[in-house]
Amino acid sequence: MAYRLKETGFAKRIIGVDNDPQNLSKAKELGWIDDAMLLEDAIAQTELIIIAIPVDATLKLLPALMEKIGNQVVMDVGSTKKMICDAVAKSAHRKRFVATHPMWGTEKSGPEAVVKDAFKTRVAVICDKENSDADAVALVERLYTTIGMRLVYMDAASHDVHAAYVSHISHVASYALSLTVLEKEKEEDAIFELASGGFESTVRLAKSNPDMWVPIFMQNKDNVLDVLNEHISQLRKFKSCLEKENYEYLTELIQNANKIKRILK
Amino acid sequence: MAYRLKETGFAKRIIGVDNDPQNLSKAKELGWIDDAMLLEDAIAQTELIIIAIPVDATLKLLPALMEKIGNQVVMDVGSTKKMICDAVAKSAHRKRFVATHPMWGTEKSGPEAVVKDAFKTRVAVICDKENSDADAVALVERLYTTIGMRLVYMDAASHDVHAAYVSHISHVASYALSLTVLEKEKEEDAIFELASGGFESTVRLAKSNPDMWVPIFMQNKDNVLDVLNEHISQLRKFKSCLEKENYEYLTELIQNANKIKRILK
């Protein structure tokens, strides 16, 4: 995000705040940030505070931070929205906060995980916009459109349902696929020589960090469980087709699954 | 394959044979083939016959074809190997056949699905090589190394086990994920606006053609069922962690899934 805000000229000066000084040194060396500071020192010097940390850490940090700000705008970029919005619902400065989720990311983390053209053409969700000041929302909208994102608006609870379907379940499926295959690898060393692009594609998300993802699953537990139950029941249909050698129904299932082409080019 | 064999100069002349004359016209127009013919006419004019059709069609075509050849080499490129090898085990010309599986493909089909650098750096499996003439194997080895593939040798039954783990299960998982999300889309139109790169990556294989994939699942039913059962049981572990709010074990599962990084860069 810092890299794209610099690159597009949206930000004149970026102050980095991080628990890990090595990340800050690296980010400064790479030019993604201009200065590194403690949070308390940074707050006074900035117009816009972007919270980009695991969602459990956001939940701890954000309510306290909201007490320390004046007229600055605060936004978060976390993958869950309901619990985060609830946590600041009573804050005196609630209207300076904008709850967002840019739907872009990779399985990597740290300053060296920077990706050229990051965020471009993807959707940024802004939640519960009526709870934020118009100028705060406008600033955040300008940020996202500057880095090439399209804007979508919804309430925090709807966001969490949608995110469970289009993002969180993909991670669960990919983690489980990785475990399935690693289980086999114990017996057979050669297996990964054969790994093709299809396998790499479905298992890519399994490289994602638990520090980021466990809190997401915790905060979106009910929705993720709903989708996971549906997913397991879909897999059971494939299992039953194979067991019963019902290849007509198997063909039908696959034809239905192919309909995803209508939606994802 | 035709495109890469032309591009690398491996083949001087390529004769296309296809059930669909439109595919042949398009392939000729694009320059992937020099001539289009009926199979009977093509056989007499070629040194190497490459069978690249769904595995159920291979099973029907191959035994009859093996009766019609002289000293030509026949190879197939199907995703299953055991049933195909069994089908020609008694052929008089068995030794002119080489059973192979280049571990590369996309979810697309037809002459316009051609991909630059296709096959490069991936593994080609050659099965039961001791059942083929040395000169036939050498020709096929030269073909695969010319298009940039690495060679791996194994028996047909082992191939099918490995393929179930590193390819077939990824397709089942992706089909099921597509169905899971499409099920939800019935209720909510907006959902796909949010689809991120992670979702696209896990669901890409769900665009794959049932004409190709149902026969693969049929021919590799037992192995696919084994892996699918394992996969469902891994998903149940995630479900149980969420239901019981056992986030320590969830972290452990994800840390174990992350070990896929050791294998796939």
Interface residues (C-beta under 8 A of the other chain):
Chain A: M103 W104 G105 T106 E107 R122 V123 V125 R150 V152 M154 V161 H162 A163 Y165 V166 S167 I169 S170 H171 V172 A173 S174 Y175 A176 L177 S178 L179 T180 V181 L182 E183 K184 E185 E188 A190 I191 F192 E193 L194 A195 S196 G197 G198 F199 E200 S201 T202 V203 R204 L205 A206 K207 S208 N209 P210 W213 V214 F217 M218 K221 V224 L225 V227 L228 N229 E230 H231 I232 Q234 L235 R236 K237 F238 K239 L242 E243 E245 Y247 L250 T251 L253 I254 Q255 N256 A257 N258 K259 I260 K261 I263 L264
Chain B: M103 W104 G105 T106 E107 R122 V123 V125 R150 V152 M154 V161 H162 A163 Y165 V166 S167 I169 S170 H171 V172 A173 S174 Y175 A176 L177 S178 L179 T180 V181 L182 E183 K184 E185 E188 A190 I191 F192 E193 L194 A195 S196 G197 G198 F199 E200 S201 T202 V203 R204 L205 A206 K207 S208 N209 P210 W213 V214 F217 M218 K221 V224 L225 V227 L228 N229 E230 H231 I232 Q234 L235 R236 K237 F238 K239 L242 E243 E245 Y247 L250 T251 L253 I254 Q255 N256 A257 N258 K259 I260 K261 I263 L264
